[in-house]
């Protein structure tokens, strides 16, 4: 009787490998979602690039003069 129960347990979906047909796609989707989330966060925290772009844009528009541009550029580059 015990041998039959042991044999039944050996033939579950995970033992035969069928469970991986479900697990692999689920893990793939989760890893892609995690990667996308990390990329979104890193894009938002790339402040040095954004700060430099904003500074250049303000200088081109004439909102700040050359001295202020140079000082702020020095501040940005020293921060990183």
ABEGO torsion letter per residue (X at the ends): XAAAAAAAAAABAAAAGAAAAAAAAAAAAAAAAAAAAAAAAAAAABAAAAAAAAAAAAAAAGABBAAAAAAAAAAAAAAX
